[in-house]
């Protein structure tokens, strides 16, 4: 699959038709989608019609925009007006949203062609895309292994060449971890940098939408299109961002890079992953950066805090699935029993587990010991990062402690699955941006991702460092 | 810190969460919640006196936007998504006890 930047340049100049680009995507999907299962829905006819409209616009002398003719895959928790949006859950059976997410409107307005909706762990709860009501997605590098999650369908779609770019959502690592496991670039922007309007809510103080791509430049291209304020999301940051694409090649000379000690030595980090981060540090040093070890002590408490805060917010957000306004309804004698029976039939095991966990953590008598304490840990993490970012411009760590694991390896042990998010979670709790860049291979020749973390609104420097790593591969 | 989750706890929380769990689900969740909470309890033993809680990563207060009329969602399109409607409204089973 060609780079999105190249596709857009060719389609805008008339050198290549959007129709050819989309046909190429659809052929790739036809060949490998039965094995990979990246999609919940492929929008074949809609994509062809959209491509023809873009070609017609070019013919008329109009510019379709910076993503002209670029096929894009959308995680199926992003609302698309009139097109089924499932969250990979039975409870949204048959739902066609009456509006589109702001990010969907933005990429389409920039000329992108939506090629399909991608599979996810139900309501984005999981780290392997095995918690989907429609069956798991498989890793294009090894079909016996998971693509990571929860945005596993979007990561696999880009890795398999179904689309050059995709969108996902990241609440505790759900873009970066699957990007690492599938060998693609994945970006979790600063909280509030990208509008969440039309993203089906999981944990509202942590959720953020971001791009997947085969290169840092393509990820930057999509980021520049989706970033920016939105009156429909009161938590979006009002300042208009400077585009990151023009500064990608500014290099890293003079930058201060810290390698997070606690995340290098966390339980279960594979030696090849550890070595990849060391090599990434060395590569940045060669490129002119100052690299040192730093300590973020509270990072180790992040996981426990996250698995109280995220379920607590989820238990509240998912109260809306009550069988009244949309999706599934299982009848009952009265409203309460209809609600409870609908929810038991519609939610899968992991979603129920998190709703129960969150409801417990918020319930009378336990609120302070669990949710209250977790919120204080969140403050500690923010303070630790503030201190470290006085000495460093960016930080490095593994994205995931391991390469892609086998399907079924962790499905019986919720806690073991949660531990695969240990390196990505602190970023969400702090509201900071981070990016995963493929950097070498590990066990069984599978891709390894290195994570670059930056302070809030530090995307320009974060992308520059990611580009330097990509260039050093 | 040891955490003890009983079957009664699970039944109570399921009622709060409006989940009509099956017998097997109650059984399984009793053990699972205990395991997960034991791990999460790491935070409840920390001495965090004097550390303020963070509910949200952005210091936002009273976000306002211009009071401009914009088209709302299409009523028919919204109602078309509901499992049951009557006279332009959502229809549900009885709410009060009286039949």
Interface residues (C-beta under 8 A of the other chain):
Chain A: X94 X95 X96 X98 X99 X191 X192 X205 X231 X234 X235 X237 X301 X303 X304 X305 X307 X308 X315 X319 X322 X323 X324 X325 X326 X327 X328 X329 X331 X332 X333 X334 X335 X336 X337 X338 X339 X340 X341 X343 X344 X347 X349 X352 X353 X355 X356 X357 X359 X360 X361 X363 X369 X370 X372 X373 X374 X375 X376 X377 X378 X379 X380 X382 X414 X415 X418 X429 X430 X431 X456
Chain B: X9 X10 X12 X13 X14 X16 X17 X18 X19 X20 X21 X22 X25 X29 X32 X33 X35 X36 X37 X39 X40 X41 X42 X43 X44 X46 X48 X51 X52 X53 X54 X55 X56 X57 X58 X60 X63 X65 X66 X73 X74 X77 X78 X81 X82 X83 X84 X90 X92 X93 X94 X95 X97
